[in-house]
Amino acid sequence: MGKTALITGASSGIGYELAKCFAADGANLVLVARDAARLTQIARELQSAYAVSANVIPADLSRAELRAEIHREAERSSLAIDYLVNNAGFGTMGAFADTDLKTELDMIQVNMVSLVHLTKLFLPGMRSRRSGGILNVASTAAFQPGPLMSIYYASKAFVLSFTEAIADELRATGVTVTALCPGPTATDFARRAHIENIRLIKSSPMGMMTAGEVARIGYRGFLKGKVIVIPGLMNKIVVQSVRISPRAAVRRITRKLQET
C-alpha cells in the first residue's frame, strides 16, 4: 500500500495479528507496546517476511506523557500515520467494591483515554490529507453491562460509542473509523484478567476464535470502511439477542457467565 500503520498493543494477540495483516499488504509499521524486546523481535520478523519497514516505540499507554511522545517520535521520523490501530487494552476480574483502584484507573487510561488521546493527535493529519483510517478494538462486551468486570465492559462500551460518533462526523472526509468487536478470543487476555475459569471462557459455543481469525475479519471490514465489525456468527447472534432482551435479564445472564 505504501502507507504507514501505527498499532498499539502490537506485541501479542490481536494487535500482533493485525500488524501481519497490514504488513502483508505492504504497509510500513510503527509498533507500540510496553515490551521493547518483544517489539524488536516482531519488527525484525515482519521486516524480513514482508519487506516493509517497522519502527518500534516502547511505551506504557497509561502515562499521558508517553502517549504524547509517540506522536512526537512519529513527527521526528517524518512518519505520516495513515492508519491508527488502537488495540491496547486489558481487563481485571472481581466485584468493583473489592478490586484494586490503581489497576482500574490504569485500565481506564489504557482502554479509553489513550485511545482518545492518540486519535486526537493523529486524526488531524489524516483529515488534512483526506485519507486514512482508525481501527479501534472494542469487544462484544461493549453491548451490555458486565457485573464482575464492570470497568472493562464500560470501557468497551465507551470505545464503541466514541467510534460510531466520530465515524459519522468524518463522513465524506476520506477518513474511516471502525470498531472491531470480537467475542472471547484465544489470546493472553484471559490469563492476565484472571478469567480463565469463568463460564464465558470455559463454555464458549464452538470454542474461541483465534487472534488471527479475528484480525483478518476485522482488517477486511476496516478496508471496506465498515463502522462496526463483529467477527463470528455466534458473536453476531449474541449481540443481537442482547439488543432485544430486557436489561435485567441481560445483567443476570452476564453475571452468570462471569462466574466460575
Residue frames as qw, qx, qy, qz and C-alpha x, y, z in Angstrom:
[[0.000, 0.882, 0.471, 0.000, 0.00, 0.00, 0.00],
 [0.424, 0.407, -0.081, 0.805, 2.92, 2.34, 0.59],
 [0.399, -0.757, -0.092, -0.509, 1.15, 3.54, 3.73],
 [0.243, 0.276, -0.732, 0.574, 2.12, 3.52, 7.41],
 [0.667, -0.526, -0.415, -0.325, 0.10, 1.90, 10.20],
 [0.021, -0.436, 0.640, -0.633, 0.64, 2.62, 13.88],
 [0.746, -0.289, -0.547, -0.247, -0.55, -0.27, 16.05],
 [0.288, -0.555, 0.551, -0.553, -0.76, -0.25, 19.84],
 [0.779, -0.197, 0.515, -0.300, -0.64, -3.45, 21.83],
 [0.697, 0.554, -0.377, -0.257, 1.31, -4.95, 18.94],
 [0.053, -0.547, 0.826, -0.121, 3.43, -7.37, 20.96],
 [0.142, 0.039, 0.985, -0.089, 0.87, -10.20, 21.05],
 [0.329, 0.478, 0.722, -0.378, -2.66, -11.37, 20.33],
 [0.445, 0.768, 0.460, 0.012, -4.94, -9.41, 18.01],
 [0.007, 0.932, -0.183, -0.314, -2.51, -6.49, 17.75],
 [0.366, -0.431, 0.729, 0.386, 0.29, -8.72, 16.52],
 [0.492, 0.342, 0.774, 0.205, -2.02, -10.41, 14.02],
 [0.298, 0.906, 0.259, -0.151, -3.27, -7.06, 12.74],
 [0.158, -0.773, 0.447, 0.422, 0.34, -5.98, 12.24],
 [0.433, -0.080, 0.819, 0.369, 0.81, -9.01, 9.99],
 [0.429, 0.678, 0.597, 0.010, -2.33, -8.11, 8.02],
 [0.139, 0.952, -0.036, -0.270, -1.12, -4.59, 7.33],
 [0.281, -0.606, 0.632, 0.393, 2.42, -5.74, 6.53],
 [0.550, 0.176, 0.783, 0.231, 1.14, -8.39, 4.11],
 [0.395, 0.818, 0.411, 0.074, -0.49, -5.59, 2.12],
 [0.581, 0.423, 0.027, 0.695, 2.73, -3.60, 2.05],
 [0.243, -0.917, -0.065, -0.309, 2.06, -1.12, 4.84],
 [0.392, 0.375, -0.560, 0.626, 5.02, 0.07, 6.86],
 [0.635, -0.573, -0.518, -0.017, 4.60, -0.28, 10.61],
 [0.018, -0.534, 0.476, -0.698, 5.02, 1.64, 13.84],
 [0.688, -0.295, -0.663, -0.016, 4.67, -0.88, 16.67],
 [0.196, -0.558, 0.358, -0.723, 3.78, 0.27, 20.19],
 [0.821, -0.410, -0.386, -0.095, 3.71, -1.77, 23.42],
 [0.483, -0.826, 0.273, -0.099, 5.50, -1.94, 26.75],
 [0.861, -0.246, 0.382, 0.229, 7.76, -4.90, 25.94],
 [0.193, 0.827, -0.380, -0.367, 10.66, -3.41, 23.97],
 [0.260, -0.360, 0.867, 0.225, 12.46, -6.71, 23.43],
 [0.505, 0.370, 0.779, -0.045, 9.34, -8.45, 22.09],
 [0.402, 0.842, 0.137, -0.332, 8.55, -5.47, 19.82],
 [0.025, 0.716, -0.594, -0.367, 12.06, -5.51, 18.39],
 [0.382, -0.074, 0.911, 0.134, 11.76, -9.24, 17.69],
 [0.496, 0.607, 0.601, -0.156, 8.41, -8.75, 15.94],
 [0.253, 0.865, -0.140, -0.411, 9.73, -5.81, 13.92],
 [0.109, -0.503, 0.784, 0.348, 12.60, -7.92, 12.60],
 [0.438, 0.197, 0.877, 0.007, 10.24, -10.79, 11.82],
 [0.449, 0.742, 0.439, -0.234, 7.81, -8.64, 9.85],
 [0.133, 0.813, -0.364, -0.435, 10.51, -6.70, 8.02],
 [0.206, -0.327, 0.877, 0.286, 12.03, -9.99, 6.88],
 [0.407, 0.324, 0.853, -0.036, 8.74, -11.66, 5.94],
 [0.345, 0.785, 0.511, -0.062, 7.05, -8.76, 4.14],
 [0.498, 0.214, 0.194, 0.817, 9.85, -6.35, 3.08],
 [0.137, -0.883, -0.254, -0.369, 8.31, -3.42, 4.96],
 [0.218, 0.411, -0.491, 0.737, 9.86, -1.05, 7.48],
 [0.624, -0.598, -0.495, -0.085, 8.90, -1.48, 11.13],
 [0.090, 0.541, -0.396, 0.737, 9.66, 1.15, 13.73],
 [0.582, -0.396, -0.681, 0.202, 9.40, 0.33, 17.44],
 [0.122, -0.561, 0.212, -0.791, 8.18, 2.73, 20.15],
 [0.450, -0.280, -0.795, 0.296, 8.07, 1.11, 23.60],
 [0.188, -0.342, 0.125, -0.912, 5.52, 2.91, 25.76],
 [0.060, -0.353, -0.852, 0.383, 3.23, 2.44, 28.73],
 [0.068, -0.462, -0.483, -0.741, -0.05, 3.88, 27.42],
 [0.406, -0.724, -0.540, 0.136, -1.37, 4.54, 30.92],
 [0.400, -0.538, -0.057, 0.739, 1.03, 7.53, 31.02],
 [0.367, 0.881, 0.258, -0.153, -0.06, 10.67, 29.16],
 [0.069, -0.832, 0.407, 0.371, 3.49, 11.94, 28.60],
 [0.408, -0.205, 0.821, 0.342, 4.44, 8.73, 26.80],
 [0.498, 0.612, 0.614, 0.022, 1.37, 8.91, 24.57],
 [0.202, 0.949, -0.033, -0.240, 2.41, 12.40, 23.51],
 [0.299, -0.611, 0.638, 0.361, 5.94, 11.12, 22.93],
 [0.607, 0.237, 0.731, 0.202, 4.62, 8.57, 20.42],
 [0.410, 0.861, 0.301, 0.003, 3.28, 11.42, 18.30],
 [0.073, -0.912, 0.330, 0.234, 6.49, 13.43, 18.67],
 [0.526, -0.323, 0.724, 0.307, 8.59, 10.40, 17.68],
 [0.593, 0.513, 0.596, 0.172, 6.49, 9.89, 14.56],
 [0.240, 0.967, 0.057, -0.058, 6.98, 13.55, 13.64],
 [0.307, -0.755, 0.510, 0.274, 10.74, 13.40, 14.31],
 [0.518, -0.094, 0.791, 0.312, 10.95, 10.39, 12.00],
 [0.303, 0.314, -0.353, -0.828, 8.83, 12.15, 9.35],
 [0.029, 0.182, 0.977, 0.103, 6.26, 9.36, 9.55],
 [0.482, -0.054, -0.110, -0.868, 2.83, 10.27, 8.24],
 [0.255, 0.069, 0.927, -0.268, 0.48, 7.86, 10.02],
 [0.380, -0.033, -0.547, -0.746, -2.16, 6.73, 7.53],
 [0.719, -0.336, -0.537, -0.285, -3.75, 4.09, 9.76],
 [0.169, -0.444, 0.619, -0.625, -4.09, 4.18, 13.54],
 [0.701, -0.222, -0.656, -0.170, -4.97, 0.92, 15.28],
 [0.316, -0.505, 0.475, -0.648, -5.96, 1.42, 18.92],
 [0.775, -0.058, -0.611, -0.150, -5.70, -2.17, 20.09],
 [0.276, 0.204, -0.727, 0.594, -4.02, -1.94, 23.50],
 [0.596, -0.442, 0.000, -0.670, -6.21, -2.84, 26.43],
 [0.304, 0.073, -0.911, 0.269, -6.65, -5.14, 29.41],
 [0.619, -0.509, -0.286, -0.525, -9.26, -6.29, 31.91],
 [0.063, 0.252, -0.809, 0.527, -9.48, -7.38, 35.51],
 [0.535, -0.355, -0.716, -0.273, -11.89, -9.61, 37.39],
 [0.290, -0.234, -0.706, 0.602, -13.82, -9.03, 40.61],
 [0.120, -0.837, -0.533, 0.007, -16.59, -7.09, 42.29],
 [0.260, 0.753, -0.010, 0.604, -15.97, -3.36, 41.97],
 [0.496, -0.823, 0.087, -0.264, -16.03, -2.78, 45.74],
 [0.854, -0.426, 0.249, 0.168, -13.15, -5.23, 46.17],
 [0.800, 0.409, 0.104, 0.427, -10.89, -4.64, 43.16],
 [0.548, -0.349, -0.005, 0.760, -7.72, -2.57, 43.13],
 [0.194, 0.900, 0.207, -0.332, -8.29, 1.11, 42.37],
 [0.118, -0.676, 0.487, 0.540, -4.92, 1.75, 40.73],
 [0.355, 0.038, 0.861, 0.363, -5.37, -1.21, 38.38],
 [0.302, 0.692, 0.656, 0.009, -8.77, 0.07, 37.31],
 [0.064, 0.904, -0.022, -0.422, -7.58, 3.66, 36.87],
 [0.227, -0.442, 0.691, 0.525, -4.74, 2.33, 34.71],
 [0.370, 0.332, 0.841, 0.212, -7.31, 0.34, 32.73],
 [0.237, 0.868, 0.365, -0.238, -9.35, 3.47, 32.12],
 [0.073, -0.781, 0.358, 0.507, -6.20, 5.22, 30.90],
 [0.251, -0.234, 0.829, 0.442, -5.19, 2.40, 28.54],
 [0.300, 0.407, 0.854, 0.123, -8.60, 1.27, 27.28],
 [0.170, 0.860, 0.481, -0.009, -10.21, 4.69, 26.87],
 [0.120, -0.920, 0.061, 0.368, -8.03, 7.74, 27.49],
 [0.384, -0.406, 0.601, 0.572, -5.06, 6.59, 25.41],
 [0.406, 0.427, 0.737, 0.331, -7.39, 5.70, 22.54],
 [0.118, 0.938, 0.322, -0.056, -8.92, 9.19, 22.61],
 [0.304, -0.801, 0.258, 0.447, -5.53, 10.85, 23.07],
 [0.433, -0.184, 0.680, 0.562, -3.85, 9.09, 20.14],
 [0.339, 0.630, 0.653, 0.248, -6.87, 9.63, 17.93],
 [0.019, -0.963, -0.157, 0.217, -6.82, 13.33, 18.75],
 [0.348, -0.664, 0.425, 0.508, -3.11, 13.52, 17.89],
 [0.343, -0.121, 0.767, 0.529, -3.13, 11.59, 14.60],
 [0.381, 0.641, 0.665, -0.035, -6.58, 12.33, 13.16],
 [0.152, 0.865, 0.005, -0.478, -5.81, 15.93, 12.04],
 [0.135, -0.483, 0.685, 0.528, -3.08, 14.69, 9.70],
 [0.306, 0.252, 0.895, 0.204, -5.38, 12.12, 8.14],
 [0.258, 0.783, 0.509, -0.246, -8.15, 14.64, 7.70],
 [0.044, 0.795, -0.237, -0.556, -5.84, 17.21, 6.10],
 [0.096, -0.302, 0.822, 0.473, -4.68, 14.54, 3.63],
 [0.724, 0.170, -0.009, -0.669, -8.30, 13.43, 3.16],
 [0.778, 0.210, -0.583, -0.103, -7.16, 9.85, 3.53],
 [0.082, 0.356, -0.808, 0.462, -6.69, 7.31, 6.28],
 [0.723, -0.354, -0.474, -0.357, -8.44, 5.15, 8.81],
 [0.224, -0.449, 0.653, -0.567, -8.74, 4.43, 12.52],
 [0.717, -0.145, -0.656, -0.185, -9.40, 0.93, 13.83],
 [0.331, -0.481, 0.518, -0.625, -10.48, 0.78, 17.47],
 [0.461, -0.047, -0.886, -0.010, -10.59, -2.65, 19.09],
 [0.550, -0.353, 0.226, -0.723, -13.69, -2.84, 21.28],
 [0.032, -0.057, 0.984, -0.165, -15.47, -6.09, 22.20],
 [0.404, -0.441, -0.687, -0.414, -18.86, -7.77, 22.26],
 [0.369, -0.419, -0.595, 0.578, -18.64, -6.66, 25.91],
 [0.032, -0.009, 0.047, 0.998, -19.47, -3.19, 24.59],
 [0.377, -0.297, -0.549, -0.684, -23.12, -4.17, 24.09],
 [0.670, -0.575, -0.426, -0.198, -24.03, -4.96, 27.72],
 [0.325, -0.778, 0.409, -0.349, -23.05, -4.17, 31.31],
 [0.733, 0.225, -0.628, 0.130, -20.58, -6.61, 32.85],
 [0.671, -0.674, 0.167, -0.260, -21.01, -7.48, 36.51],
 [0.856, -0.373, 0.246, 0.261, -17.67, -8.63, 37.98],
 [0.567, 0.035, 0.300, 0.766, -15.82, -6.84, 35.16],
 [0.122, 0.861, 0.436, -0.231, -17.67, -3.55, 35.37],
 [0.084, -0.788, 0.238, 0.561, -14.88, -1.18, 34.33],
 [0.297, -0.164, 0.771, 0.539, -13.71, -3.33, 31.43],
 [0.262, 0.557, 0.767, 0.180, -17.21, -3.71, 29.96],
 [0.048, 0.910, 0.256, -0.322, -17.88, 0.01, 30.46],
 [0.226, -0.608, 0.429, 0.629, -14.59, 0.89, 28.78],
 [0.270, 0.080, 0.811, 0.513, -15.50, -1.10, 25.69],
 [0.171, 0.772, 0.611, -0.045, -18.97, 0.49, 25.59],
 [0.080, -0.844, 0.065, 0.527, -17.18, 3.84, 25.51],
 [0.281, -0.313, 0.668, 0.614, -14.93, 2.70, 22.66],
 [0.265, 0.423, 0.812, 0.301, -17.92, 1.59, 20.59],
 [0.074, 0.879, 0.427, -0.198, -19.94, 4.76, 21.22],
 [0.183, -0.751, 0.252, 0.582, -16.96, 7.03, 20.56],
 [0.327, -0.103, 0.750, 0.565, -16.11, 5.18, 17.35],
 [0.242, 0.613, 0.729, 0.183, -19.65, 5.38, 15.97],
 [0.017, -0.905, -0.242, 0.350, -19.87, 9.09, 16.77],
 [0.139, -0.688, 0.387, 0.598, -16.65, 10.18, 15.11],
 [0.381, 0.130, 0.803, 0.439, -17.26, 7.84, 12.16],
 [0.219, 0.793, 0.567, 0.045, -20.37, 9.87, 11.46],
 [0.115, -0.892, 0.034, 0.435, -18.52, 13.17, 11.94],
 [0.272, -0.510, 0.602, 0.551, -15.89, 12.10, 9.43],
 [0.634, 0.486, 0.597, 0.071, -18.23, 11.09, 6.63],
 [0.511, 0.820, 0.175, 0.190, -17.06, 12.46, 3.27],
 [0.212, -0.907, 0.340, 0.132, -13.63, 13.39, 4.67],
 [0.654, 0.520, -0.549, 0.022, -11.79, 10.36, 3.24],
 [0.018, 0.369, -0.814, 0.448, -11.12, 9.06, 6.77],
 [0.735, -0.281, -0.507, -0.353, -12.93, 5.96, 8.06],
 [0.230, -0.428, 0.681, -0.548, -13.36, 4.79, 11.65],
 [0.745, -0.065, -0.606, -0.271, -14.09, 1.18, 12.58],
 [0.521, -0.472, 0.561, -0.438, -14.86, -0.60, 15.85],
 [0.565, 0.163, -0.803, -0.098, -13.76, -4.23, 15.90],
 [0.613, -0.383, 0.337, -0.604, -15.91, -6.12, 18.43],
 [0.507, 0.169, -0.844, -0.047, -14.60, -9.66, 18.98],
 [0.819, -0.479, -0.080, -0.304, -16.06, -12.12, 21.44],
 [0.721, -0.551, 0.411, 0.090, -13.90, -14.46, 23.55],
 [0.647, 0.687, -0.330, 0.018, -10.62, -14.89, 21.69],
 [0.932, -0.206, -0.060, 0.293, -7.68, -17.21, 22.27],
 [0.329, 0.730, -0.280, 0.530, -5.10, -14.67, 23.46],
 [0.449, 0.011, -0.632, 0.631, -3.26, -13.91, 26.70],
 [0.284, -0.468, -0.015, -0.837, -6.09, -11.57, 27.76],
 [0.784, -0.434, -0.329, -0.297, -7.90, -14.19, 29.85],
 [0.764, -0.132, -0.418, 0.473, -4.81, -15.12, 31.83],
 [0.244, 0.237, -0.224, 0.914, -3.92, -11.52, 32.58],
 [0.432, -0.394, -0.060, -0.809, -7.51, -10.73, 33.63],
 [0.137, -0.121, 0.894, -0.409, -7.70, -13.94, 35.73],
 [0.688, 0.189, 0.171, -0.680, -10.80, -15.15, 33.92],
 [0.240, 0.293, -0.877, -0.296, -9.58, -18.47, 32.52],
 [0.053, -0.144, -0.974, 0.169, -12.08, -20.41, 34.64],
 [0.401, 0.284, 0.319, -0.810, -15.26, -18.36, 34.24],
 [0.633, 0.379, 0.664, -0.123, -18.22, -19.86, 32.37],
 [0.455, 0.823, -0.038, -0.339, -17.90, -17.41, 29.46],
 [0.130, 0.683, -0.689, -0.204, -14.41, -18.70, 28.65],
 [0.318, -0.203, 0.924, -0.055, -14.81, -22.37, 29.53],
 [0.469, 0.401, 0.779, -0.112, -18.13, -22.85, 27.75],
 [0.224, 0.533, -0.246, -0.778, -17.81, -20.58, 24.70],
 [0.818, 0.386, 0.366, -0.217, -20.05, -22.11, 21.99],
 [0.805, 0.574, 0.012, 0.153, -18.00, -23.69, 19.20],
 [0.752, -0.195, -0.022, 0.630, -14.82, -22.68, 21.02],
 [0.110, -0.832, 0.009, 0.543, -12.99, -19.37, 20.98],
 [0.644, 0.754, 0.003, 0.127, -11.87, -17.72, 17.76],
 [0.744, -0.120, 0.006, 0.657, -8.15, -17.37, 17.20],
 [0.143, -0.733, 0.003, 0.665, -6.49, -13.96, 17.22],
 [0.198, -0.160, 0.642, 0.723, -5.59, -14.48, 13.57],
 [0.079, 0.532, 0.797, 0.277, -9.20, -15.11, 12.57],
 [0.106, -0.842, -0.400, 0.346, -10.39, -12.03, 14.44],
 [0.227, -0.585, 0.251, 0.737, -7.66, -9.85, 12.96],
 [0.194, 0.059, 0.729, 0.653, -8.29, -10.95, 9.38],
 [0.011, 0.689, 0.710, 0.147, -12.04, -10.36, 9.63],
 [0.193, -0.834, -0.226, 0.466, -11.51, -7.02, 11.34],
 [0.283, -0.397, 0.415, 0.768, -8.92, -5.95, 8.79],
 [0.159, 0.317, 0.751, 0.557, -11.17, -6.76, 5.84],
 [0.081, -0.813, -0.576, 0.037, -14.05, -4.85, 7.42],
 [0.291, -0.712, 0.010, 0.639, -11.75, -1.92, 8.12],
 [0.255, -0.139, 0.566, 0.772, -10.61, -1.76, 4.50],
 [0.031, 0.525, 0.743, 0.414, -14.26, -1.74, 3.42],
 [0.070, -0.325, 0.079, -0.940, -14.95, 1.22, 5.70],
 [0.549, -0.518, -0.630, -0.183, -17.39, -0.62, 7.96],
 [0.242, -0.686, 0.262, -0.634, -18.16, 1.18, 11.21],
 [0.660, -0.390, 0.538, -0.351, -18.80, -1.97, 13.29],
 [0.618, 0.308, -0.705, -0.159, -17.25, -5.39, 12.68],
 [0.709, -0.362, 0.477, -0.373, -18.33, -8.37, 14.79],
 [0.312, 0.391, -0.841, -0.207, -16.30, -11.47, 13.90],
 [0.031, -0.007, -0.988, 0.152, -18.07, -14.83, 14.01],
 [0.409, -0.382, -0.595, -0.577, -21.69, -15.87, 13.54],
 [0.532, -0.492, -0.652, 0.222, -22.20, -16.81, 17.19],
 [0.281, -0.274, -0.251, 0.885, -20.91, -13.42, 18.35],
 [0.180, -0.154, -0.342, -0.909, -23.32, -11.68, 15.97],
 [0.510, -0.452, -0.676, -0.281, -26.21, -13.74, 17.35],
 [0.478, -0.424, -0.540, 0.547, -25.25, -12.92, 20.94],
 [0.110, -0.117, -0.036, 0.986, -25.08, -9.19, 20.20],
 [0.340, -0.266, -0.481, -0.763, -28.48, -9.23, 18.50],
 [0.544, -0.468, -0.696, 0.001, -30.02, -11.16, 21.39],
 [0.349, -0.313, -0.400, 0.787, -28.68, -8.58, 23.85],
 [0.055, -0.060, -0.185, -0.979, -30.30, -5.78, 21.86],
 [0.510, -0.308, -0.472, -0.650, -33.80, -7.30, 22.08],
 [0.582, -0.316, -0.717, 0.218, -33.64, -8.73, 25.61],
 [0.397, -0.884, -0.160, -0.186, -34.80, -6.98, 28.81],
 [0.220, 0.730, -0.484, 0.429, -31.88, -5.25, 30.50],
 [0.622, -0.514, 0.463, -0.367, -32.50, -7.00, 33.81],
 [0.982, 0.086, 0.170, -0.019, -32.21, -10.36, 32.07],
 [0.634, 0.653, -0.273, 0.313, -29.04, -9.27, 30.28],
 [0.153, -0.726, 0.516, -0.427, -27.45, -8.29, 33.60],
 [0.813, -0.313, 0.416, -0.262, -28.35, -11.61, 35.23],
 [0.947, 0.306, 0.051, 0.086, -27.13, -13.71, 32.32],
 [0.434, 0.735, -0.368, 0.369, -23.88, -11.77, 32.00],
 [0.415, -0.646, 0.518, -0.377, -23.27, -12.18, 35.74],
 [0.939, -0.098, 0.308, -0.117, -23.74, -15.95, 35.46],
 [0.823, 0.513, -0.083, 0.229, -21.30, -16.11, 32.56],
 [0.159, 0.785, -0.422, 0.426, -18.74, -14.14, 34.58],
 [0.666, -0.531, 0.427, -0.304, -18.88, -16.59, 37.48],
 [0.097, 0.418, -0.900, -0.077, -16.88, -19.80, 37.82]]
